[in-house]
Amino acid sequence: MPPIPGSGLAKGLAVTLRTMTKKTVTEQYPDVQPELPPRTRGVIGLFEENCTVCMLCARECPDWCIYIDSHKETVPAAAPGGRERSRNVLDRFAIDFSLCMYCGICIEVCPFDALFWSPEFEYSETDIRDLTHERDKLREWMWTVPAPPALDPGAEEPKELAAARKTADKLAAQAAEREAAEREAAPRDSARPEQEGRE
């Protein structure tokens, strides 16, 4: 049986009418910001205080888009008779996001937790040269990094937290002992002048 003339047009219009009556699910970006998943790979933030200029991130980067410059400074000896030490000081840390492929290798290999993913993704530029973010800009992205997710209730406590808690408890116990010793010594000292006056 040959198709009825205009049946294809009627089917197309039926689909159009059905979708017109449904509620839209389109988010009106940029008026409405999207809700991003917690592990979104947006931009990389730098926590400069943790960076020791070990160069692991730059060496492991498959795109060679991380640029690091540093110099050595001599640190005087901490104690008399000790020896001077040298340490690396960060001069430049830049990431070229026009080359970056967002693989996250630099973040994974950083042994000192100096690099973090931020969910921010609105950093497009009209000039490609502006996509090289220097350390000041990378530092600004750090404030947009979300807090780490809570641990699983059944998980073991991290070793760093356990060590810090043990040290804090030890210091608190020492302080309490000192306060108790001072309290015991205080009444004895106040009783001595009275005894001297009686004599």
C-alpha positions as CSV (number, residue, x, y, z in Angstrom):
1,M,0.0,0.0,0.0
2,P,1.5,3.3,-1.0
3,P,2.0,5.9,1.8
4,I,-0.6,8.5,2.2
5,P,0.6,11.9,0.8
6,G,1.6,14.2,3.6
7,S,1.9,11.5,6.3
8,G,5.6,12.2,6.9
9,L,4.8,15.9,7.5
10,A,2.0,15.0,9.9
11,K,4.4,12.7,11.9
12,G,6.9,15.5,12.1
13,L,4.4,18.0,13.3
14,A,3.1,15.5,15.9
15,V,6.6,15.2,17.3
16,T,6.9,19.0,17.4
17,L,3.5,19.3,19.2
18,R,4.4,16.7,21.7
19,T,7.7,18.3,22.6
20,M,6.1,21.8,22.8
21,T,3.9,20.7,25.6
22,K,6.7,19.1,27.7
23,K,8.6,21.1,30.3
24,T,12.0,22.2,29.1
25,V,15.2,20.9,30.8
26,T,17.6,23.3,29.2
27,E,19.6,25.4,31.8
28,Q,19.7,29.0,30.8
29,Y,23.4,29.5,31.0
30,P,25.0,32.0,31.8
31,D,22.0,33.3,33.8
32,V,21.7,30.0,35.6
33,Q,25.0,28.4,36.7
34,P,25.2,24.6,36.1
35,E,25.5,22.3,39.1
36,L,28.8,20.6,38.6
37,P,29.9,17.2,40.0
38,P,32.3,17.5,42.9
39,R,35.3,16.1,40.9
40,T,34.9,18.4,38.0
41,R,38.1,19.1,36.1
42,G,37.9,22.9,35.5
43,V,41.1,24.7,36.2
44,I,44.2,23.9,38.2
45,G,44.9,25.9,41.4
46,L,48.4,26.3,43.0
47,F,49.0,26.2,46.7
48,E,52.3,28.0,46.6
49,E,53.4,27.3,50.2
50,N,53.5,23.6,49.6
51,C,55.6,23.8,46.4
52,T,59.2,22.7,46.9
53,V,60.2,23.2,43.2
54,C,60.8,19.4,42.8
55,M,59.8,19.7,39.1
56,L,57.8,16.4,39.1
57,C,54.7,18.0,37.7
58,A,56.6,19.7,34.8
59,R,58.6,16.5,34.0
60,E,55.5,14.2,34.0
61,C,53.3,16.6,32.0
62,P,52.7,14.9,28.6
63,D,52.1,18.3,27.0
64,W,55.0,20.2,28.6
65,C,52.6,23.0,29.4
66,I,54.0,23.7,32.9
67,Y,56.8,26.3,33.2
68,I,58.8,26.5,36.4
69,D,61.7,28.8,37.3
70,S,63.5,28.9,40.6
71,H,66.8,29.8,42.3
72,K,68.7,28.5,45.3
73,E,69.0,30.4,48.6
74,T,71.3,29.6,51.4
75,V,69.6,29.1,54.8
76,P,71.8,29.9,57.8
77,A,72.4,27.1,60.3
78,A,69.6,26.7,62.9
79,A,72.0,26.0,65.7
80,P,75.6,27.1,66.4
81,G,78.1,24.8,64.9
82,G,75.5,23.5,62.3
83,R,75.9,23.7,58.6
84,E,74.2,26.0,56.2
85,R,71.6,24.5,53.9
86,S,70.3,25.5,50.5
87,R,66.7,25.5,49.4
88,N,64.9,26.1,46.2
89,V,62.8,29.3,45.9
90,L,60.0,29.5,43.4
91,D,60.3,32.4,40.9
92,R,57.8,31.4,38.3
93,F,55.0,28.7,38.1
94,A,52.8,29.0,35.0
95,I,50.4,26.6,33.2
96,D,49.5,27.1,29.6
97,F,45.8,26.1,29.4
98,S,45.8,26.3,25.6
99,L,48.1,23.2,25.7
100,C,46.8,21.5,28.8
101,M,44.7,18.4,28.1
102,Y,43.3,18.2,31.7
103,C,44.7,14.7,32.3
104,G,45.4,15.5,36.0
105,I,48.9,13.8,36.0
106,C,50.5,16.9,37.5
107,I,48.1,16.8,40.4
108,E,48.5,13.1,41.0
109,V,52.3,13.1,41.0
110,C,52.7,16.2,43.2
111,P,54.1,14.7,46.5
112,F,53.4,17.8,48.5
113,D,49.8,18.6,47.6
114,A,50.6,21.9,45.9
115,L,48.2,21.4,42.9
116,F,44.4,21.0,43.1
117,W,41.4,20.8,40.7
118,S,39.0,23.6,40.8
119,P,35.5,23.3,39.2
120,E,35.8,26.8,37.7
121,F,35.6,26.6,33.9
122,E,34.8,30.2,32.9
123,Y,38.3,31.5,32.0
124,S,38.1,31.8,28.2
125,E,40.1,34.6,26.6
126,T,40.0,36.5,23.3
127,D,43.8,36.1,23.0
128,I,45.3,32.7,23.3
129,R,48.4,34.1,25.0
130,D,46.3,35.1,28.0
131,L,45.6,31.4,28.6
132,T,49.0,31.0,30.2
133,H,48.2,31.6,33.9
134,E,51.0,32.7,36.1
135,R,51.3,31.8,39.8
136,D,49.3,34.8,41.0
137,K,46.3,33.7,38.8
138,L,46.8,30.0,39.8
139,R,46.8,31.2,43.5
140,E,43.4,32.9,42.9
141,W,42.0,29.6,41.7
142,M,42.9,27.9,45.0
143,W,40.1,29.8,46.7
144,T,37.5,28.1,44.5
145,V,38.8,24.5,45.3
146,P,36.0,22.7,47.2
147,A,36.7,21.0,50.5
148,P,37.6,17.3,50.3
149,P,34.7,14.9,50.8
150,A,34.1,13.4,54.2
151,L,35.7,10.1,55.0
152,D,33.7,6.9,54.9
153,P,32.4,6.3,58.5
154,G,34.1,2.9,58.6
155,A,37.4,4.1,57.2
156,E,40.6,4.3,59.2
157,E,41.8,7.6,60.4
158,P,44.6,9.1,58.2
159,K,48.0,8.6,59.7
160,E,48.8,12.3,59.6
161,L,45.6,13.1,61.6
162,A,46.4,10.4,64.1
163,A,50.0,11.6,64.6
164,A,48.8,15.2,64.9
165,R,46.1,14.2,67.5
166,K,48.7,12.2,69.5
167,T,51.1,15.2,69.6
168,A,48.3,17.5,70.6
169,D,47.1,15.2,73.4
170,K,50.7,14.9,74.6
171,L,51.2,18.7,74.7
172,A,47.9,19.2,76.4
173,A,48.8,16.6,79.1
174,Q,52.2,18.4,79.6
175,A,50.4,21.7,80.0
176,A,48.0,20.3,82.5
177,E,50.9,18.8,84.5
178,R,52.6,22.2,84.5
179,E,49.5,24.0,85.7
180,A,48.9,21.5,88.5
181,A,52.5,21.9,89.6
182,E,52.2,25.7,89.6
183,R,49.0,25.4,91.7
184,E,50.6,23.2,94.2
185,A,53.6,25.5,94.4
186,A,51.5,28.7,94.8
187,P,50.0,27.9,98.3
188,R,53.4,27.0,99.7
189,D,54.9,30.3,98.5
190,S,52.0,32.3,100.0
191,A,52.3,30.5,103.3
192,R,56.0,31.3,103.8
193,P,55.6,35.1,104.4
194,E,53.0,34.4,107.1
195,Q,55.3,32.0,108.9
196,E,58.2,34.5,108.7
197,G,56.0,37.2,110.2
198,R,55.1,35.0,113.2
199,E,58.7,34.3,113.9
